Structures are given as C-alpha cells and as structure tokens.
Amino acid sequence: MNTPQTAGRAEAGDVPIYAGLVEERGDVLAETRWTAEQTLREAGETLDFGLAAADAG
C-alpha cells in the first residue's frame, strides 16, 4: 500500500497507543488521506467543470 509521507508529524513509534493501533488495525488515517487525495486527483483529471472556458471569457 502506498501511503503519504508524514513529515512534521509524530511517527507511530513516538506514540505507543497509536503505534499499537496501527500495528493491529493499519494506519486508517493515512489510508483515508491517501484515498481522498487520489480521488480528488482522479476527479480533476476526469471531470471538466468548465473552468477553462470561464477563464477564456
């Protein structure tokens, strides 16, 4: 699974309870963040909201 980098954030090893949950359940927050970013990227590539036409006019 590809997950985003966590620069500037506490690493899982720095927070024992969080580390245990990540080990047990996976990093749900990172997965959710990654999925949301992917969805926005794909939607932007797929959908045309007419912004180019509005800029031209």
N, CA, C, O and CB atoms as a CASP TS submission, in Angstrom:
PFRMAT TS
TARGET T0000
AUTHOR 0000-0000-0000
METHOD Language model
MODEL 1
PARENT N/A
ATOM      1  N   MET     1       0.848  -1.178   0.000  1.00  0.00           N
ATOM      2  CA  MET     1       0.000   0.000   0.000  1.00  0.00           C
ATOM      3  C   MET     1       0.886   1.231   0.000  1.00  0.00           C
ATOM      4  O   MET     1       1.871   1.277   0.736  1.00  0.00           O
ATOM      5  CB  MET     1      -0.961   0.004   1.216  1.00  0.00           C
ATOM      6  N   ASN     2       0.558   2.229  -0.809  1.00  0.00           N
ATOM      7  CA  ASN     2       1.294   3.477  -0.835  1.00  0.00           C
ATOM      8  C   ASN     2       0.640   4.453   0.108  1.00  0.00           C
ATOM      9  O   ASN     2      -0.559   4.713   0.012  1.00  0.00           O
ATOM     10  CB  ASN     2       1.364   4.053  -2.254  1.00  0.00           C
ATOM     11  N   THR     3       1.432   5.000   1.030  1.00  0.00           N
ATOM     12  CA  THR     3       0.899   5.987   1.950  1.00  0.00           C
ATOM     13  C   THR     3       1.724   7.248   1.854  1.00  0.00           C
ATOM     14  O   THR     3       2.916   7.180   1.553  1.00  0.00           O
ATOM     15  CB  THR     3       0.881   5.454   3.391  1.00  0.00           C
ATOM     16  N   PRO     4       1.115   8.411   2.104  1.00  0.00           N
ATOM     17  CA  PRO     4       1.847   9.660   2.022  1.00  0.00           C
ATOM     18  C   PRO     4       2.872   9.774   3.123  1.00  0.00           C
ATOM     19  O   PRO     4       2.759   9.111   4.154  1.00  0.00           O
ATOM     20  CB  PRO     4       0.902  10.825   2.077  1.00  0.00           C
ATOM     21  N   GLN     5       3.871  10.609   2.914  1.00  0.00           N
ATOM     22  CA  GLN     5       4.892  10.851   3.920  1.00  0.00           C
ATOM     23  C   GLN     5       4.280  11.633   5.067  1.00  0.00           C
ATOM     24  O   GLN     5       3.338  12.400   4.868  1.00  0.00           O
ATOM     25  CB  GLN     5       6.099  11.606   3.321  1.00  0.00           C
ATOM     26  N   THR     6       4.812  11.442   6.268  1.00  0.00           N
ATOM     27  CA  THR     6       4.269  12.114   7.446  1.00  0.00           C
ATOM     28  C   THR     6       5.266  13.127   7.992  1.00  0.00           C
ATOM     29  O   THR     6       5.467  13.190   9.205  1.00  0.00           O
ATOM     30  CB  THR     6       3.902  11.090   8.533  1.00  0.00           C
ATOM     31  N   ALA     7       5.894  13.918   7.134  1.00  0.00           N
ATOM     32  CA  ALA     7       6.869  14.913   7.566  1.00  0.00           C
ATOM     33  C   ALA     7       6.210  15.907   8.515  1.00  0.00           C
ATOM     34  O   ALA     7       5.112  16.400   8.254  1.00  0.00           O
ATOM     35  CB  ALA     7       7.478  15.646   6.351  1.00  0.00           C
ATOM     36  N   GLY     8       6.896  16.193   9.618  1.00  0.00           N
ATOM     37  CA  GLY     8       6.381  17.163  10.566  1.00  0.00           C
ATOM     38  C   GLY     8       5.342  16.605  11.515  1.00  0.00           C
ATOM     39  O   GLY     8       4.774  17.351  12.313  1.00  0.00           O
ATOM     40  N   ARG     9       5.083  15.328  11.449  1.00  0.00           N
ATOM     41  CA  ARG     9       4.093  14.713  12.326  1.00  0.00           C
ATOM     42  C   ARG     9       4.777  13.680  13.211  1.00  0.00           C
ATOM     43  O   ARG     9       5.856  13.186  12.882  1.00  0.00           O
ATOM     44  CB  ARG     9       2.950  14.062  11.506  1.00  0.00           C
ATOM     45  N   ALA    10       4.153  13.363  14.319  1.00  0.00           N
ATOM     46  CA  ALA    10       4.693  12.342  15.208  1.00  0.00           C
ATOM     47  C   ALA    10       4.686  11.000  14.492  1.00  0.00           C
ATOM     48  O   ALA    10       3.686  10.613  13.887  1.00  0.00           O
ATOM     49  CB  ALA    10       3.882  12.265  16.526  1.00  0.00           C
ATOM     50  N   GLU    11       5.780  10.314  14.564  1.00  0.00           N
ATOM     51  CA  GLU    11       5.852   8.979  13.986  1.00  0.00           C
ATOM     52  C   GLU    11       5.085   8.011  14.881  1.00  0.00           C
ATOM     53  O   GLU    11       4.907   8.268  16.071  1.00  0.00           O
ATOM     54  CB  GLU    11       7.329   8.524  13.810  1.00  0.00           C
ATOM     55  N   ALA    12       4.643   6.921  14.317  1.00  0.00           N
ATOM     56  CA  ALA    12       3.855   5.938  15.073  1.00  0.00           C
ATOM     57  C   ALA    12       4.623   5.436  16.285  1.00  0.00           C
ATOM     58  O   ALA    12       4.022   5.145  17.320  1.00  0.00           O
ATOM     59  CB  ALA    12       3.464   4.756  14.177  1.00  0.00           C
ATOM     60  N   GLY    13       5.946   5.330  16.173  1.00  0.00           N
ATOM     61  CA  GLY    13       6.758   4.856  17.293  1.00  0.00           C
ATOM     62  C   GLY    13       6.831   5.846  18.436  1.00  0.00           C
ATOM     63  O   GLY    13       7.176   5.465  19.555  1.00  0.00           O
ATOM     64  N   ASP    14       6.512   7.121  18.183  1.00  0.00           N
ATOM     65  CA  ASP    14       6.571   8.151  19.216  1.00  0.00           C
ATOM     66  C   ASP    14       5.355   8.120  20.127  1.00  0.00           C
ATOM     67  O   ASP    14       5.395   8.677  21.224  1.00  0.00           O
ATOM     68  CB  ASP    14       6.697   9.515  18.582  1.00  0.00           C
ATOM     69  N   VAL    15       4.286   7.487  19.698  1.00  0.00           N
ATOM     70  CA  VAL    15       3.041   7.440  20.463  1.00  0.00           C
ATOM     71  C   VAL    15       2.656   5.967  20.624  1.00  0.00           C
ATOM     72  O   VAL    15       2.088   5.375  19.707  1.00  0.00           O
ATOM     73  CB  VAL    15       1.889   8.264  19.752  1.00  0.00           C
ATOM     74  N   PRO    16       2.958   5.376  21.774  1.00  0.00           N
ATOM     75  CA  PRO    16       2.768   3.924  21.939  1.00  0.00           C
ATOM     76  C   PRO    16       1.347   3.425  21.666  1.00  0.00           C
ATOM     77  O   PRO    16       1.178   2.373  21.049  1.00  0.00           O
ATOM     78  CB  PRO    16       3.150   3.536  23.328  1.00  0.00           C
ATOM     79  N   ILE    17       0.335   4.150  22.109  1.00  0.00           N
ATOM     80  CA  ILE    17      -1.044   3.701  21.884  1.00  0.00           C
ATOM     81  C   ILE    17      -1.345   3.712  20.393  1.00  0.00           C
ATOM     82  O   ILE    17      -1.921   2.758  19.867  1.00  0.00           O
ATOM     83  CB  ILE    17      -2.056   4.598  22.649  1.00  0.00           C
ATOM     84  N   TYR    18      -0.958   4.789  19.705  1.00  0.00           N
ATOM     85  CA  TYR    18      -1.182   4.894  18.276  1.00  0.00           C
ATOM     86  C   TYR    18      -0.421   3.801  17.538  1.00  0.00           C
ATOM     87  O   TYR    18      -0.952   3.188  16.612  1.00  0.00           O
ATOM     88  CB  TYR    18      -0.765   6.274  17.767  1.00  0.00           C
ATOM     89  N   ALA    19       0.816   3.558  17.944  1.00  0.00           N
ATOM     90  CA  ALA    19       1.638   2.518  17.305  1.00  0.00           C
ATOM     91  C   ALA    19       0.961   1.157  17.435  1.00  0.00           C
ATOM     92  O   ALA    19       0.954   0.375  16.484  1.00  0.00           O
ATOM     93  CB  ALA    19       3.055   2.474  17.934  1.00  0.00           C
ATOM     94  N   GLY    20       0.394   0.870  18.605  1.00  0.00           N
ATOM     95  CA  GLY    20      -0.296  -0.400  18.807  1.00  0.00           C
ATOM     96  C   GLY    20      -1.526  -0.525  17.921  1.00  0.00           C
ATOM     97  O   GLY    20      -1.784  -1.587  17.354  1.00  0.00           O
ATOM     98  N   LEU    21      -2.283   0.555  17.803  1.00  0.00           N
ATOM     99  CA  LEU    21      -3.470   0.528  16.956  1.00  0.00           C
ATOM    100  C   LEU    21      -3.091   0.370  15.488  1.00  0.00           C
ATOM    101  O   LEU    21      -3.738  -0.377  14.754  1.00  0.00           O
ATOM    102  CB  LEU    21      -4.294   1.800  17.154  1.00  0.00           C
ATOM    103  N   VAL    22      -2.050   1.069  15.062  1.00  0.00           N
ATOM    104  CA  VAL    22      -1.598   0.953  13.671  1.00  0.00           C
ATOM    105  C   VAL    22      -1.153  -0.464  13.398  1.00  0.00           C
ATOM    106  O   VAL    22      -1.457  -1.027  12.346  1.00  0.00           O
ATOM    107  CB  VAL    22      -0.451   1.943  13.371  1.00  0.00           C
ATOM    108  N   GLU    23      -0.436  -1.041  14.340  1.00  0.00           N
ATOM    109  CA  GLU    23       0.025  -2.419  14.179  1.00  0.00           C
ATOM    110  C   GLU    23      -1.154  -3.382  14.094  1.00  0.00           C
ATOM    111  O   GLU    23      -1.132  -4.331  13.310  1.00  0.00           O
ATOM    112  CB  GLU    23       0.948  -2.815  15.338  1.00  0.00           C
ATOM    113  N   GLU    24      -2.177  -3.138  14.898  1.00  0.00           N
ATOM    114  CA  GLU    24      -3.337  -4.022  14.952  1.00  0.00           C
ATOM    115  C   GLU    24      -4.309  -3.794  13.800  1.00  0.00           C
ATOM    116  O   GLU    24      -4.797  -4.755  13.205  1.00  0.00           O
ATOM    117  CB  GLU    24      -4.058  -3.837  16.261  1.00  0.00           C
ATOM    118  N   ARG    25      -4.592  -2.537  13.478  1.00  0.00           N
ATOM    119  CA  ARG    25      -5.646  -2.203  12.519  1.00  0.00           C
ATOM    120  C   ARG    25      -5.159  -1.581  11.218  1.00  0.00           C
ATOM    121  O   ARG    25      -5.936  -1.460  10.271  1.00  0.00           O
ATOM    122  CB  ARG    25      -6.602  -1.278  13.155  1.00  0.00           C
ATOM    123  N   GLY    26      -3.907  -1.190  11.149  1.00  0.00           N
ATOM    124  CA  GLY    26      -3.403  -0.460   9.989  1.00  0.00           C
ATOM    125  C   GLY    26      -3.556   1.034  10.231  1.00  0.00           C
ATOM    126  O   GLY    26      -4.293   1.443  11.128  1.00  0.00           O
ATOM    127  N   ASP    27      -2.875   1.848   9.448  1.00  0.00           N
ATOM    128  CA  ASP    27      -2.927   3.293   9.621  1.00  0.00           C
ATOM    129  C   ASP    27      -4.116   3.837   8.840  1.00  0.00           C
ATOM    130  O   ASP    27      -3.981   4.276   7.698  1.00  0.00           O
ATOM    131  CB  ASP    27      -1.601   3.963   9.158  1.00  0.00           C
ATOM    132  N   VAL    28      -5.270   3.801   9.472  1.00  0.00           N
ATOM    133  CA  VAL    28      -6.525   4.178   8.836  1.00  0.00           C
ATOM    134  C   VAL    28      -6.508   5.643   8.405  1.00  0.00           C
ATOM    135  O   VAL    28      -7.008   5.975   7.330  1.00  0.00           O
ATOM    136  CB  VAL    28      -7.696   3.922   9.782  1.00  0.00           C
ATOM    137  N   LEU    29      -5.944   6.516   9.224  1.00  0.00           N
ATOM    138  CA  LEU    29      -5.912   7.933   8.873  1.00  0.00           C
ATOM    139  C   LEU    29      -5.062   8.184   7.634  1.00  0.00           C
ATOM    140  O   LEU    29      -5.462   8.949   6.757  1.00  0.00           O
ATOM    141  CB  LEU    29      -5.382   8.754  10.040  1.00  0.00           C
ATOM    142  N   ALA    30      -3.908   7.556   7.550  1.00  0.00           N
ATOM    143  CA  ALA    30      -3.045   7.730   6.378  1.00  0.00           C
ATOM    144  C   ALA    30      -3.714   7.144   5.135  1.00  0.00           C
ATOM    145  O   ALA    30      -3.651   7.735   4.057  1.00  0.00           O
ATOM    146  CB  ALA    30      -1.668   7.064   6.611  1.00  0.00           C
ATOM    147  N   GLU    31      -4.346   5.995   5.284  1.00  0.00           N
ATOM    148  CA  GLU    31      -5.049   5.383   4.150  1.00  0.00           C
ATOM    149  C   GLU    31      -6.192   6.274   3.669  1.00  0.00           C
ATOM    150  O   GLU    31      -6.391   6.439   2.465  1.00  0.00           O
ATOM    151  CB  GLU    31      -5.590   3.996   4.539  1.00  0.00           C
ATOM    152  N   THR    32      -6.938   6.847   4.609  1.00  0.00           N
ATOM    153  CA  THR    32      -8.054   7.721   4.264  1.00  0.00           C
ATOM    154  C   THR    32      -7.556   8.975   3.554  1.00  0.00           C
ATOM    155  O   THR    32      -8.121   9.397   2.545  1.00  0.00           O
ATOM    156  CB  THR    32      -8.848   8.100   5.521  1.00  0.00           C
ATOM    157  N   ARG    33      -6.492   9.565   4.094  1.00  0.00           N
ATOM    158  CA  ARG    33      -5.909  10.760   3.485  1.00  0.00           C
ATOM    159  C   ARG    33      -5.436  10.457   2.063  1.00  0.00           C
ATOM    160  O   ARG    33      -5.697  11.231   1.142  1.00  0.00           O
ATOM    161  CB  ARG    33      -4.736  11.288   4.341  1.00  0.00           C
ATOM    162  N   TRP    34      -4.740   9.330   1.885  1.00  0.00           N
ATOM    163  CA  TRP    34      -4.221   8.937   0.577  1.00  0.00           C
ATOM    164  C   TRP    34      -5.374   8.712  -0.407  1.00  0.00           C
ATOM    165  O   TRP    34      -5.312   9.158  -1.553  1.00  0.00           O
ATOM    166  CB  TRP    34      -3.356   7.658   0.699  1.00  0.00           C
ATOM    167  N   THR    35      -6.416   8.024   0.041  1.00  0.00           N
ATOM    168  CA  THR    35      -7.570   7.745  -0.813  1.00  0.00           C
ATOM    169  C   THR    35      -8.272   9.044  -1.221  1.00  0.00           C
ATOM    170  O   THR    35      -8.674   9.196  -2.375  1.00  0.00           O
ATOM    171  CB  THR    35      -8.559   6.809  -0.090  1.00  0.00           C
ATOM    172  N   ALA    36      -8.420   9.971  -0.286  1.00  0.00           N
ATOM    173  CA  ALA    36      -9.061  11.247  -0.600  1.00  0.00           C
ATOM    174  C   ALA    36      -8.235  12.024  -1.628  1.00  0.00           C
ATOM    175  O   ALA    36      -8.793  12.606  -2.558  1.00  0.00           O
ATOM    176  CB  ALA    36      -9.249  12.086   0.680  1.00  0.00           C
ATOM    177  N   GLU    37      -6.911  12.037  -1.464  1.00  0.00           N
ATOM    178  CA  GLU    37      -6.051  12.740  -2.420  1.00  0.00           C
ATOM    179  C   GLU    37      -6.134  12.100  -3.802  1.00  0.00           C
ATOM    180  O   GLU    37      -6.195  12.804  -4.810  1.00  0.00           O
ATOM    181  CB  GLU    37      -4.595  12.746  -1.930  1.00  0.00           C
ATOM    182  N   GLN    38      -6.137  10.778  -3.851  1.00  0.00           N
ATOM    183  CA  GLN    38      -6.263  10.067  -5.128  1.00  0.00           C
ATOM    184  C   GLN    38      -7.595  10.368  -5.801  1.00  0.00           C
ATOM    185  O   GLN    38      -7.648  10.594  -7.010  1.00  0.00           O
ATOM    186  CB  GLN    38      -6.118   8.559  -4.915  1.00  0.00           C
ATOM    187  N   THR    39      -8.667  10.371  -5.020  1.00  0.00           N
ATOM    188  CA  THR    39      -9.997  10.634  -5.553  1.00  0.00           C
ATOM    189  C   THR    39     -10.078  12.040  -6.127  1.00  0.00           C
ATOM    190  O   THR    39     -10.627  12.236  -7.211  1.00  0.00           O
ATOM    191  CB  THR    39     -11.058  10.442  -4.468  1.00  0.00           C
ATOM    192  N   LEU    40      -9.538  13.019  -5.414  1.00  0.00           N
ATOM    193  CA  LEU    40      -9.532  14.391  -5.916  1.00  0.00           C
ATOM    194  C   LEU    40      -8.719  14.502  -7.205  1.00  0.00           C
ATOM    195  O   LEU    40      -9.135  15.174  -8.148  1.00  0.00           O
ATOM    196  CB  LEU    40      -8.971  15.344  -4.856  1.00  0.00           C
ATOM    197  N   ARG    41      -7.567  13.845  -7.244  1.00  0.00           N
ATOM    198  CA  ARG    41      -6.724  13.877  -8.432  1.00  0.00           C
ATOM    199  C   ARG    41      -7.447  13.256  -9.625  1.00  0.00           C
ATOM    200  O   ARG    41      -7.465  13.828 -10.715  1.00  0.00           O
ATOM    201  CB  ARG    41      -5.402  13.143  -8.171  1.00  0.00           C
ATOM    202  N   GLU    42      -8.040  12.088  -9.412  1.00  0.00           N
ATOM    203  CA  GLU    42      -8.755  11.398 -10.494  1.00  0.00           C
ATOM    204  C   GLU    42      -9.978  12.197 -10.947  1.00  0.00           C
ATOM    205  O   GLU    42     -10.266  12.267 -12.142  1.00  0.00           O
ATOM    206  CB  GLU    42      -9.186   9.992 -10.039  1.00  0.00           C
ATOM    207  N   ALA    43     -10.686  12.788 -10.013  1.00  0.00           N
ATOM    208  CA  ALA    43     -11.852  13.590 -10.366  1.00  0.00           C
ATOM    209  C   ALA    43     -11.423  14.798 -11.182  1.00  0.00           C
ATOM    210  O   ALA    43     -12.084  15.157 -12.156  1.00  0.00           O
ATOM    211  CB  ALA    43     -12.615  14.035  -9.103  1.00  0.00           C
ATOM    212  N   GLY    44     -10.333  15.421 -10.796  1.00  0.00           N
ATOM    213  CA  GLY    44      -9.827  16.567 -11.535  1.00  0.00           C
ATOM    214  C   GLY    44      -9.415  16.211 -12.951  1.00  0.00           C
ATOM    215  O   GLY    44      -9.590  17.012 -13.869  1.00  0.00           O
ATOM    216  N   GLU    45      -8.865  15.009 -13.137  1.00  0.00           N
ATOM    217  CA  GLU    45      -8.456  14.563 -14.458  1.00  0.00           C
ATOM    218  C   GLU    45      -9.656  14.149 -15.312  1.00  0.00           C
ATOM    219  O   GLU    45      -9.625  14.271 -16.537  1.00  0.00           O
ATOM    220  CB  GLU    45      -7.478  13.406 -14.336  1.00  0.00           C
ATOM    221  N   THR    46     -10.700  13.666 -14.667  1.00  0.00           N
ATOM    222  CA  THR    46     -11.848  13.108 -15.373  1.00  0.00           C
ATOM    223  C   THR    46     -12.923  14.134 -15.680  1.00  0.00           C
ATOM    224  O   THR    46     -13.476  14.154 -16.780  1.00  0.00           O
ATOM    225  CB  THR    46     -12.441  12.000 -14.573  1.00  0.00           C
ATOM    226  N   LEU    47     -13.217  14.979 -14.716  1.00  0.00           N
ATOM    227  CA  LEU    47     -14.329  15.916 -14.844  1.00  0.00           C
ATOM    228  C   LEU    47     -13.865  17.261 -15.361  1.00  0.00           C
ATOM    229  O   LEU    47     -12.785  17.739 -15.013  1.00  0.00           O
ATOM    230  CB  LEU    47     -15.030  16.090 -13.513  1.00  0.00           C
ATOM    231  N   ASP    48     -14.681  17.857 -16.182  1.00  0.00           N
ATOM    232  CA  ASP    48     -14.423  19.206 -16.697  1.00  0.00           C
ATOM    233  C   ASP    48     -15.533  20.103 -16.167  1.00  0.00           C
ATOM    234  O   ASP    48     -16.692  19.971 -16.561  1.00  0.00           O
ATOM    235  CB  ASP    48     -14.362  19.233 -18.284  1.00  0.00           C
ATOM    236  N   PHE    49     -15.177  21.003 -15.287  1.00  0.00           N
ATOM    237  CA  PHE    49     -16.178  21.892 -14.693  1.00  0.00           C
ATOM    238  C   PHE    49     -16.307  23.198 -15.465  1.00  0.00           C
ATOM    239  O   PHE    49     -16.918  24.150 -14.980  1.00  0.00           O
ATOM    240  CB  PHE    49     -15.824  22.187 -13.243  1.00  0.00           C
ATOM    241  N   GLY    50     -15.738  23.247 -16.657  1.00  0.00           N
ATOM    242  CA  GLY    50     -15.848  24.436 -17.498  1.00  0.00           C
ATOM    243  C   GLY    50     -14.989  25.592 -17.016  1.00  0.00           C
ATOM    244  O   GLY    50     -15.241  26.733 -17.404  1.00  0.00           O
ATOM    245  N   LEU    51     -13.987  25.344 -16.188  1.00  0.00           N
ATOM    246  CA  LEU    51     -13.156  26.418 -15.684  1.00  0.00           C
ATOM    247  C   LEU    51     -12.304  27.029 -16.788  1.00  0.00           C
ATOM    248  O   LEU    51     -12.054  28.234 -16.772  1.00  0.00           O
ATOM    249  CB  LEU    51     -12.275  25.913 -14.563  1.00  0.00           C
ATOM    250  N   ALA    52     -11.855  26.229 -17.740  1.00  0.00           N
ATOM    251  CA  ALA    52     -11.049  26.740 -18.839  1.00  0.00           C
ATOM    252  C   ALA    52     -11.878  27.712 -19.686  1.00  0.00           C
ATOM    253  O   ALA    52     -11.362  28.742 -20.120  1.00  0.00           O
ATOM    254  CB  ALA    52     -10.513  25.577 -19.708  1.00  0.00           C
ATOM    255  N   ALA    53     -13.130  27.403 -19.921  1.00  0.00           N
ATOM    256  CA  ALA    53     -13.999  28.273 -20.699  1.00  0.00           C
ATOM    257  C   ALA    53     -14.271  29.574 -19.955  1.00  0.00           C
ATOM    258  O   ALA    53     -14.361  30.635 -20.573  1.00  0.00           O
ATOM    259  CB  ALA    53     -15.313  27.564 -21.023  1.00  0.00           C
ATOM    260  N   ALA    54     -14.400  29.502 -18.658  1.00  0.00           N
ATOM    261  CA  ALA    54     -14.661  30.697 -17.847  1.00  0.00           C
ATOM    262  C   ALA    54     -13.428  31.608 -17.843  1.00  0.00           C
ATOM    263  O   ALA    54     -13.565  32.832 -17.862  1.00  0.00           O
ATOM    264  CB  ALA    54     -15.048  30.301 -16.392  1.00  0.00           C
ATOM    265  N   ASP    55     -12.236  31.024 -17.817  1.00  0.00           N
ATOM    266  CA  ASP    55     -11.002  31.809 -17.849  1.00  0.00           C
ATOM    267  C   ASP    55     -10.806  32.504 -19.184  1.00  0.00           C
ATOM    268  O   ASP    55     -10.253  33.603 -19.229  1.00  0.00           O
ATOM    269  CB  ASP    55      -9.810  30.924 -17.556  1.00  0.00           C
ATOM    270  N   ALA    56     -11.248  31.887 -20.273  1.00  0.00           N
ATOM    271  CA  ALA    56     -11.070  32.437 -21.619  1.00  0.00           C
ATOM    272  C   ALA    56     -11.989  33.634 -21.861  1.00  0.00           C
ATOM    273  O   ALA    56     -11.692  34.493 -22.691  1.00  0.00           O
ATOM    274  CB  ALA    56     -11.334  31.357 -22.671  1.00  0.00           C
ATOM    275  N   GLY    57     -13.087  33.684 -21.144  1.00  0.00           N
ATOM    276  CA  GLY    57     -14.092  34.704 -21.418  1.00  0.00           C
ATOM    277  C   GLY    57     -13.964  35.890 -20.612  1.00  0.00           C
ATOM    278  O   GLY    57     -14.756  36.821 -20.754  1.00  0.00           O
TER
END
